[in-house]
Amino acid sequence: MKRRICSYDMVEVPDESYVVTDDIGEIYLCDSRCLCIWAVLLATKPNLNEKIKTQAVTLRLPDREEMTFDTISGLALWATSNALHRAES
């Protein structure tokens, strides 16, 4: 089995990780912090291709629940709220 590497921290991700899927492939992220930073960086990237900005993405949570977002900005908004909520807990 191939190792799964976090797209932000560049370390091996645990089994209970976040997975972002689009038409091209999967992105693995260690935790809510990595998901938040990665999504916000992508959503606010200057000159980001319009196709990437407006494509739908699916997020698989550590508990295996799946959520679908219409845009990367929608994912970034949810990820920010989720990361801040977890930080307060």
Backbone torsions as a table, in degrees:
resi	resn	phi	psi	omega
1	MET	NA	137.2	178.3
2	LYS	-72.9	147.7	174.1
3	ARG	-75.0	144.4	175.8
4	ARG	-102.7	126.4	-175.5
5	ILE	-110.3	135.2	178.0
6	CYS	-64.9	130.8	-178.6
7	SER	-73.8	-8.8	175.7
8	TYR	-108.9	-57.2	-176.8
9	ASP	-80.6	-15.0	179.0
10	MET	60.4	38.1	174.4
11	VAL	-123.6	164.0	178.7
12	GLU	-65.2	133.9	-177.9
13	VAL	-87.7	147.6	175.6
14	PRO	-73.7	169.4	177.5
15	ASP	-60.5	-35.1	179.5
16	GLU	-90.1	75.5	-178.0
17	SER	-124.8	177.0	175.0
18	TYR	-95.6	139.5	178.2
19	VAL	-129.4	121.6	176.6
20	VAL	-102.0	128.1	-177.4
21	THR	-123.5	137.2	172.2
22	ASP	-132.4	-165.0	-178.1
23	ASP	-65.0	-22.5	-173.1
24	ILE	-94.5	-38.2	-176.2
25	GLY	176.9	-155.8	-176.7
26	GLU	-122.2	147.8	174.7
27	ILE	-121.3	131.9	179.9
28	TYR	-106.0	137.3	-179.9
29	LEU	-136.4	133.6	-172.5
30	CYS	-59.3	-46.6	-170.1
31	ASP	-155.8	-177.5	-177.0
32	SER	-63.5	-32.5	177.6
33	ARG	-63.4	-49.6	-179.9
34	CYS	-63.4	-41.6	178.4
35	LEU	-60.4	-46.5	-179.1
36	CYS	-60.4	-52.1	-177.5
37	ILE	-62.8	-46.2	-179.2
38	TRP	-60.6	-47.6	-176.8
39	ALA	-65.9	-42.4	179.5
40	VAL	-66.8	-42.1	177.6
41	LEU	-59.5	-43.4	-179.8
42	LEU	-69.2	-45.8	-177.1
43	ALA	-64.0	-28.3	-177.9
44	THR	-103.3	8.0	-178.4
45	LYS	-66.0	125.8	177.8
46	PRO	-62.5	143.4	176.8
47	ASN	61.1	26.4	177.1
48	LEU	-66.4	134.5	179.7
49	ASN	-53.3	132.7	-177.7
50	GLU	-58.7	-34.5	179.0
51	LYS	-62.3	-41.2	179.2
52	ILE	-68.8	-39.9	179.8
53	LYS	-60.3	-36.6	-170.7
54	THR	-105.9	4.7	-179.9
55	GLN	-81.8	148.4	176.8
56	ALA	-76.0	145.9	176.6
57	VAL	-132.4	150.4	176.1
58	THR	-111.0	135.9	178.5
59	LEU	-114.3	125.1	172.4
60	ARG	-101.4	122.8	-178.4
61	LEU	-81.4	164.4	179.1
62	PRO	-56.0	-28.4	178.9
63	ASP	-86.6	9.7	177.3
64	ARG	79.0	0.1	173.7
65	GLU	-66.2	145.9	178.2
66	GLU	-115.9	142.4	176.8
67	MET	-129.9	145.8	177.8
68	THR	-117.7	136.7	178.8
69	PHE	-120.6	139.7	-179.0
70	ASP	-70.6	-28.1	-177.6
71	THR	-142.6	164.4	175.9
72	ILE	-66.6	-30.3	176.9
73	SER	-65.5	-38.3	176.4
74	GLY	-62.2	-41.7	175.9
75	LEU	-63.5	-43.5	-179.0
76	ALA	-61.9	-41.4	178.2
77	LEU	-62.7	-46.9	179.7
78	TRP	-63.8	-44.5	-177.2
79	ALA	-62.6	-38.0	178.2
80	THR	-64.5	-48.6	178.7
81	SER	-60.8	-43.0	-179.7
82	ASN	-63.5	-45.1	-178.9
83	ALA	-65.4	-42.1	179.4
84	LEU	-67.0	-38.8	177.9
85	HIS	-63.1	-42.7	179.7
86	ARG	-66.9	-34.4	179.8
87	ALA	-67.3	-31.5	179.8
88	GLU	-76.5	-23.6	-177.0
89	SER	-74.2	NA	NA
